[in-house]
Amino acid sequence: MSFQPSEAAPLTPGFSPGYTETDLANELPGYTETDLANELVEWFNQVDATYRSDLRELNELNFARFDAKLAQRIAQRRPVTTRPSLMPSWHGE
């Protein structure tokens, strides 16, 4: 059993529940259904590539911040563990 939009809610005059490639091809002369479908796929791929690029850049920036904080914390801890005054008295004697 398939979903029918008219079963869910009455349609408002002049409102279409969604365009199909055929509807768009009828309203845009000179375009075939295949042309429109291909353009939609290309547009979605471009949007996807943009979001992937933005996400990759954001991940790289966050990793750089994490790496810098980690290096800072390691540098802060190293002098504490290597100071002679903090070593046991038997160390080095």
LOMARTOR-181814 format. One record per residue: residue number from 1; y, x, z of N, C-alpha, C in turn; residue in one letter. Coordinates in nm, 4 decimals, decimal comma, padded with zeros to 6 digits. Each point is the difference from the previous one (the first is absolute). Example, Ala and Ser with C-alpha at 12.3 -4.5 7.8 and 13.67 -1.06 7.14 Angstrom:
2
+-------+----------+----------+----------+----------+----------+----------+----------+----------+----------+-------+
| sekol |     n_yy |     n_xx |     n_zz |    ca_yy |    ca_xx |    ca_zz |     c_yy |     c_xx |     c_zz | lumgu |
+-------+----------+----------+----------+----------+----------+----------+----------+----------+----------+-------+
|     1 | -00,5690 |  01,3190 |  00,7800 |  00,1190 | -00,0890 |  00,0000 |  00,1200 |  00,0900 |  00,0000 |     A |
|     2 |  00,1050 | -00,0350 | -00,0720 |  00,1190 |  00,0820 |  00,0060 |  00,1090 | -00,0770 |  00,0730 |     S |
+-------+----------+----------+----------+----------+----------+----------+----------+----------+----------+-------+
END
This chain:
93
+-------+----------+----------+----------+----------+----------+----------+----------+----------+----------+-------+
| sekol |     n_yy |     n_xx |     n_zz |    ca_yy |    ca_xx |    ca_zz |     c_yy |     c_xx |     c_zz | lumgu |
+-------+----------+----------+----------+----------+----------+----------+----------+----------+----------+-------+
|     1 | -00,1180 |  00,0846 |  00,0000 |  00,1180 | -00,0846 |  00,0000 |  00,1238 |  00,0889 |  00,0000 |     M |
|     2 |  00,0896 | -00,0243 | -00,0920 |  00,1201 |  00,0828 | -00,0093 |  00,1176 | -00,0704 |  00,0668 |     S |
|     3 |  00,0948 |  00,0784 |  00,0434 |  00,1200 | -00,0508 |  00,0659 |  00,0948 | -00,0555 | -00,1037 |     F |
|     4 |  00,0492 | -00,1172 |  00,0227 |  00,0986 | -00,0615 | -00,0886 |  00,1321 | -00,0103 |  00,0759 |     Q |
|     5 |  00,1090 |  00,0552 | -00,0531 |  00,1277 | -00,0038 |  00,0711 |  00,0429 | -00,1411 |  00,0385 |     P |
|     6 | -00,0302 | -00,0994 | -00,0829 |  00,0420 | -00,1363 |  00,0297 | -00,0715 | -00,0553 |  00,1228 |     S |
|     7 | -00,1160 |  00,0559 |  00,0356 | -00,0717 | -00,0452 |  00,1180 |  00,0676 |  00,0494 |  00,1272 |     E |
|     8 |  00,0668 |  00,1141 | -00,0049 |  00,0596 |  00,0600 |  00,1188 |  00,1327 | -00,0669 |  00,0355 |     A |
|     9 |  00,0846 | -00,0236 | -00,0977 |  00,1311 | -00,0570 |  00,0267 |  00,0524 | -00,0640 | -00,1280 |     A |
|    10 |  00,0766 | -00,1056 |  00,0144 |  00,0566 | -00,0603 | -00,1216 |  00,0988 |  00,0964 | -00,0652 |     P |
|    11 |  00,0035 | -00,0003 | -00,1307 |  00,0895 |  00,0900 | -00,0730 |  00,1408 | -00,0579 | -00,0039 |     L |
|    12 |  00,0966 |  00,0845 |  00,0214 |  00,1402 | -00,0374 | -00,0111 |  00,0339 | -00,0032 | -00,1484 |     T |
|    13 |  00,0772 | -00,0987 | -00,0452 |  00,0359 | -00,0027 | -00,1421 |  00,0696 |  00,1302 | -00,0411 |     P |
|    14 | -00,0444 |  00,0566 | -00,1092 |  00,0572 |  00,1239 | -00,0499 | -00,0579 |  00,1240 |  00,0644 |     G |
|    15 | -00,0937 | -00,0173 |  00,0931 | -00,0620 |  00,1138 |  00,0674 | -00,1368 |  00,0242 | -00,0593 |     F |
|    16 | -00,0271 |  00,1232 | -00,0333 | -00,1311 |  00,0377 | -00,0499 | -00,0683 |  00,0838 |  00,1067 |     S |
|    17 | -00,1279 | -00,0277 |  00,0301 | -00,0683 |  00,0773 |  00,1030 | -00,0184 |  00,1459 | -00,0380 |     P |
|    18 |  00,0177 |  00,0344 | -00,1249 | -00,0126 |  00,1382 | -00,0431 | -00,0119 |  00,0060 | -00,1512 |     G |
|    19 |  00,0487 |  00,1077 | -00,0545 | -00,0083 |  00,0186 | -00,1437 | -00,1292 |  00,0718 | -00,0344 |     Y |
|    20 | -00,0540 | -00,0352 | -00,1120 | -00,1116 |  00,0758 | -00,0559 |  00,0555 |  00,0790 | -00,1176 |     T |
|    21 | -00,0801 |  00,0891 | -00,0513 |  00,0445 |  00,0768 | -00,1163 |  00,0318 | -00,0932 | -00,1173 |     E |
|    22 | -00,0753 | -00,1080 | -00,0121 |  00,0238 | -00,0951 | -00,1082 |  00,1345 | -00,0683 |  00,0175 |     T |
|    23 |  00,0326 | -00,0416 |  00,1224 |  00,1298 | -00,0630 |  00,0259 |  00,1137 |  00,0945 | -00,0357 |     D |
|    24 | -00,0119 |  00,1251 |  00,0438 |  00,1049 |  00,0974 | -00,0297 |  00,0094 |  00,0290 | -00,1492 |     L |
|    25 | -00,1147 |  00,0100 | -00,0657 |  00,0003 |  00,0269 | -00,1443 |  00,0666 | -00,1150 | -00,0753 |     A |
|    26 | -00,0177 | -00,1216 |  00,0471 |  00,0637 | -00,1158 | -00,0642 |  00,1508 |  00,0021 |  00,0197 |     N |
|    27 |  00,0467 |  00,0505 |  00,1136 |  00,1437 |  00,0036 |  00,0278 |  00,0676 |  00,1251 | -00,0562 |     E |
|    28 | -00,0768 |  00,1036 | -00,0296 |  00,0558 |  00,1241 | -00,0535 | -00,0582 |  00,0260 | -00,1383 |     L |
|    29 |  00,0679 | -00,0497 | -00,1011 | -00,0535 |  00,0197 | -00,1346 | -00,0057 |  00,1486 | -00,0367 |     P |
|    30 | -00,1010 |  00,0345 | -00,0743 | -00,0173 |  00,1381 | -00,0420 | -00,0936 |  00,0777 |  00,0906 |     G |
|    31 | -00,0381 | -00,0562 |  00,1128 | -00,0946 |  00,0643 |  00,0914 | -00,1314 | -00,0755 | -00,0017 |     Y |
|    32 | -00,1054 |  00,0741 | -00,0022 | -00,1313 | -00,0630 |  00,0109 | -00,0443 |  00,0029 |  00,1463 |     T |
|    33 | -00,1030 | -00,0753 |  00,0297 | -00,0535 | -00,0013 |  00,1365 | -00,0430 |  00,1401 |  00,0422 |     E |
|    34 | -00,0614 |  00,0726 | -00,0922 | -00,0464 |  00,1356 |  00,0297 |  00,1168 |  00,0929 |  00,0265 |     T |
|    35 |  00,1080 | -00,0115 | -00,0801 |  00,1196 |  00,0824 |  00,0213 |  00,0582 | -00,0245 |  00,1385 |     D |
|    36 |  00,0106 | -00,1254 |  00,0389 |  00,0564 | -00,0336 |  00,1299 | -00,0894 |  00,0491 |  00,1133 |     L |
|    37 | -00,1295 | -00,0191 | -00,0150 | -00,0928 |  00,0469 |  00,1035 |  00,0085 |  00,1514 |  00,0139 |     A |
|    38 |  00,0061 |  00,0708 | -00,1122 |  00,0102 |  00,1462 |  00,0043 |  00,1308 |  00,0456 |  00,0644 |     N |
|    39 |  00,1095 | -00,0693 | -00,0295 |  00,1276 |  00,0366 |  00,0614 | -00,0023 | -00,0246 |  00,1501 |     E |
|    40 | -00,0618 | -00,1097 |  00,0423 | -00,0115 | -00,0261 |  00,1432 | -00,0837 |  00,1067 |  00,0694 |     L |
|    41 | -00,1104 |  00,0374 | -00,0613 | -00,0858 |  00,1041 |  00,0577 |  00,0764 |  00,1317 |  00,0076 |     V |
|    42 |  00,0744 |  00,0334 | -00,1050 |  00,0773 |  00,1238 | -00,0010 |  00,1065 | -00,0013 |  00,1099 |     E |
|    43 |  00,0668 | -00,1155 |  00,0165 |  00,1021 | -00,0111 |  00,1037 | -00,0612 |  00,0161 |  00,1387 |     W |
|    44 | -00,1137 | -00,0651 |  00,0255 | -00,0660 |  00,0146 |  00,1295 | -00,0433 |  00,1444 |  00,0239 |     F |
|    45 | -00,0463 |  00,0662 | -00,1032 | -00,0392 |  00,1408 |  00,0142 |  00,1202 |  00,0882 |  00,0331 |     N |
|    46 |  00,1150 | -00,0279 | -00,0604 |  00,1209 |  00,0765 |  00,0303 |  00,0439 | -00,0219 |  00,1442 |     Q |
|    47 | -00,0045 | -00,1259 |  00,0448 |  00,0364 | -00,0306 |  00,1387 | -00,0965 |  00,0706 |  00,0946 |     V |
|    48 | -00,1290 | -00,0039 | -00,0305 | -00,1010 |  00,0658 |  00,0823 |  00,0248 |  00,1506 |  00,0063 |     D |
|    49 |  00,0308 |  00,0601 | -00,1132 |  00,0258 |  00,1447 | -00,0030 |  00,1234 |  00,0348 |  00,0831 |     A |
|    50 |  00,1019 | -00,0845 | -00,0060 |  00,1211 |  00,0234 |  00,0787 | -00,0314 | -00,0050 |  00,1492 |     T |
|    51 | -00,0735 | -00,1030 |  00,0418 | -00,0345 | -00,0113 |  00,1418 | -00,0902 |  00,1143 |  00,0454 |     Y |
|    52 | -00,0928 |  00,0404 | -00,0844 | -00,0862 |  00,1125 |  00,0354 |  00,0809 |  00,1280 |  00,0167 |     R |
|    53 |  00,0948 |  00,0207 | -00,0910 |  00,0852 |  00,1192 |  00,0071 |  00,0840 | -00,0022 |  00,1278 |     S |
|    54 |  00,0596 | -00,1158 |  00,0309 |  00,0799 | -00,0121 |  00,1218 | -00,0853 |  00,0230 |  00,1237 |     D |
|    55 | -00,1195 | -00,0554 |  00,0015 | -00,0886 |  00,0168 |  00,1142 | -00,0430 |  00,1454 |  00,0156 |     L |
|    56 | -00,0298 |  00,0670 | -00,1114 | -00,0391 |  00,1410 |  00,0049 |  00,1143 |  00,0844 |  00,0573 |     R |
|    57 |  00,1222 | -00,0262 | -00,0459 |  00,1159 |  00,0745 |  00,0490 |  00,0212 | -00,0244 |  00,1494 |     E |
|    58 | -00,0132 | -00,1246 |  00,0430 |  00,0148 | -00,0325 |  00,1414 | -00,1078 |  00,0680 |  00,0836 |     L |
|    59 | -00,1223 |  00,0011 | -00,0479 | -00,1084 |  00,0684 |  00,0711 |  00,0264 |  00,1495 |  00,0112 |     N |
|    60 |  00,0490 |  00,0605 | -00,1066 |  00,0294 |  00,1436 |  00,0027 |  00,1115 |  00,0308 |  00,0999 |     E |
|    61 |  00,1028 | -00,0844 |  00,0046 |  00,1089 |  00,0210 |  00,0955 | -00,0493 | -00,0160 |  00,1437 |     L |
|    62 | -00,0816 | -00,1013 |  00,0241 | -00,0532 | -00,0201 |  00,1348 | -00,0917 |  00,1144 |  00,0411 |     N |
|    63 | -00,0796 |  00,0501 | -00,0933 | -00,0872 |  00,1125 |  00,0329 |  00,0825 |  00,1245 |  00,0310 |     F |
|    64 |  00,1071 |  00,0214 | -00,0757 |  00,0864 |  00,1160 |  00,0257 |  00,0633 | -00,0098 |  00,1383 |     A |
|    65 |  00,0423 | -00,1208 |  00,0392 |  00,0565 | -00,0188 |  00,1345 | -00,1060 |  00,0262 |  00,1058 |     R |
|    66 | -00,1203 | -00,0530 | -00,0210 | -00,1092 |  00,0216 |  00,0947 | -00,0321 |  00,1484 |  00,0117 |     F |
|    67 | -00,0089 |  00,0680 | -00,1135 | -00,0335 |  00,1427 | -00,0017 |  00,1065 |  00,0812 |  00,0736 |     D |
|    68 |  00,1272 | -00,0349 | -00,0195 |  00,1083 |  00,0720 |  00,0676 | -00,0059 | -00,0217 |  00,1512 |     A |
|    69 | -00,0265 | -00,1237 |  00,0423 | -00,0103 | -00,0271 |  00,1440 | -00,1195 |  00,0715 |  00,0610 |     K |
|    70 | -00,1111 |  00,0016 | -00,0713 | -00,1188 |  00,0686 |  00,0496 |  00,0266 |  00,1498 |  00,0139 |     L |
|    71 |  00,0619 |  00,0594 | -00,1006 |  00,0312 |  00,1429 |  00,0063 |  00,0952 |  00,0298 |  00,1157 |     A |
|    72 |  00,0963 | -00,0894 |  00,0223 |  00,0942 |  00,0190 |  00,1105 | -00,0729 | -00,0070 |  00,1339 |     Q |
|    73 | -00,0884 | -00,0951 |  00,0155 | -00,0729 | -00,0129 |  00,1267 | -00,0944 |  00,1179 |  00,0238 |     R |
|    74 | -00,0624 |  00,0474 | -00,1048 | -00,0872 |  00,1173 |  00,0136 |  00,0832 |  00,1210 |  00,0403 |     I |
|    75 |  00,1162 |  00,0169 | -00,0633 |  00,0872 |  00,1125 |  00,0331 |  00,0497 | -00,0083 |  00,1434 |     A |
|    76 |  00,0259 | -00,1192 |  00,0490 |  00,0447 | -00,0167 |  00,1380 | -00,1109 |  00,0331 |  00,0991 |     Q |
|    77 | -00,1231 | -00,0273 | -00,0341 | -00,1106 |  00,0216 |  00,0920 | -00,0497 |  00,1447 | -00,0003 |     R |
|    78 |  00,0120 |  00,0684 | -00,1105 | -00,0519 |  00,1371 | -00,0083 |  00,0629 |  00,0953 |  00,1010 |     R |
|    79 |  00,1313 |  00,0047 |  00,0120 |  00,0578 |  00,0941 |  00,0958 | -00,0457 | -00,0281 |  00,1437 |     P |
|    80 | -00,0229 | -00,1233 |  00,0337 | -00,0423 | -00,0349 |  00,1351 | -00,1378 |  00,0583 |  00,0294 |     V |
|    81 | -00,0896 | -00,0021 | -00,0931 | -00,1362 |  00,0476 |  00,0248 | -00,0131 |  00,1509 | -00,0125 |     T |
|    82 |  00,0983 |  00,0692 | -00,0562 | -00,0120 |  00,1447 | -00,0176 |  00,0922 |  00,0793 |  00,0911 |     T |
|    83 |  00,0800 | -00,0688 |  00,0808 |  00,0874 |  00,0727 |  00,0930 | -00,0831 |  00,0683 |  00,1074 |     R |
|    84 |  00,0252 |  00,1291 |  00,0254 | -00,0776 |  00,0721 |  00,1017 |  00,0126 | -00,0604 |  00,1396 |     P |
|    85 |  00,1152 | -00,0565 |  00,0337 |  00,0182 | -00,0540 |  00,1349 | -00,0914 | -00,1189 |  00,0272 |     S |
|    86 | -00,0481 | -00,0640 | -00,1046 | -00,0873 | -00,1152 |  00,0185 | -00,1478 |  00,0385 | -00,0046 |     L |
|    87 | -00,0289 |  00,1235 | -00,0283 | -00,1383 |  00,0451 | -00,0068 | -00,0542 |  00,0217 |  00,1416 |     M |
|    88 | -00,1277 | -00,0156 |  00,0198 | -00,0581 |  00,0291 |  00,1312 |  00,0235 |  00,1460 |  00,0375 |     P |
|    89 |  00,0054 |  00,0279 |  00,1272 |  00,0298 |  00,1358 |  00,0465 | -00,1043 |  00,1004 | -00,0435 |     S |
|    90 | -00,1244 | -00,0398 | -00,0205 | -00,1040 |  00,0933 | -00,0397 |  00,0075 |  00,0346 | -00,1479 |     W |
|    91 |  00,0777 | -00,0782 | -00,0787 |  00,0095 |  00,0242 | -00,1438 |  00,0791 |  00,1289 | -00,0251 |     H |
|    92 | -00,0566 |  00,0903 | -00,0703 |  00,0681 |  00,1227 | -00,0391 |  00,0046 |  00,1059 |  00,1085 |     G |
|    93 | -00,0608 | -00,0200 |  00,1115 |  00,0028 |  00,1014 |  00,1052 | -00,1296 |  00,0740 |  00,0085 |     E |
+-------+----------+----------+----------+----------+----------+----------+----------+----------+----------+-------+
END
